[in-house]
Amino acid sequence: LEGYVRNKINLPAKAVAITFDDGLKSVSRYAWPILKAYGFKATAFVISSRIKRHPQKWDPKSLQFMSVSELKAIQDVFDIQSHTHFLHRVDGYKHPVLLSRSYHVILFDFERSRRALTQFNPHVLYLSYPFGGYDNKAIKAANDAGFHLAVTTVKGKVKPGDNPFLLKRLYILRTDSLETMSRLVSNQPQG
């Protein structure tokens, strides 16, 4: 994807980059075995401060995060990348806290996340902004922290020449059918 955005390589039609945000235990439980069975690769954007030391007992009704051993176990399929360290929170107005933080606080968090994730990947080069929140400070901090690309929650497809720190994404929800996903990827109208 990085080579494609920077006009260095071409990708086949209908190519997709599969991403999962947060580092939830459900990803290792449900997505990992399916992706592995079909030979697919994906990126897990992990909130580094929420990685557990030891696996938690599975509870499908609660929001659980993967442990160190669970993240290591899925690395045959998943490329582990950053979803920040402590900045994945919202304020009292439900706005991403990243938007109210100074450049230096954001930079420190991004660098800390990259360092924390090196135990899984020596090349933490990609970022997913928390809740899709970004501003000029965050874009500059992402670049200065050493990231090569960053994804937003702006709906759309990536094209060569797009700003590498403002990449769009398409959403596939658990309630979406395979036909809906197919139409989304191939530019066919919904419905």
Sequence and secondary structure as in RCSB ss.txt:
>XXXX:A:sequence
LEGYVRNKINLPAKAVAITFDDGLKSVSRYAWPILKAYGFKATAFVISSRIKRHPQKWDPKSLQFMSVSELKAIQ
DVFDIQSHTHFLHRVDGYKHPVLLSRSYHVILFDFERSRRALTQFNPHVLYLSYPFGGYDNKAIKAANDAGFHLA
VTTVKGKVKPGDNPFLLKRLYILRTDSLETMSRLVSNQPQG
>XXXX:A:secstr
 HHHHTTS    TT    EEEETBHHIIIIIHHHHHHTT  EEEEE GGG BSS     TTS  B BHHHHHHTT
TTEEEEES SS   B TTS BGGGGS HHHHHHHHHHHHHHHTTT S   EEE GGG   HHHHHHHHHTT SEE
EEEEES   TTS TTSEEE    TT  HHHHHHHHTT    
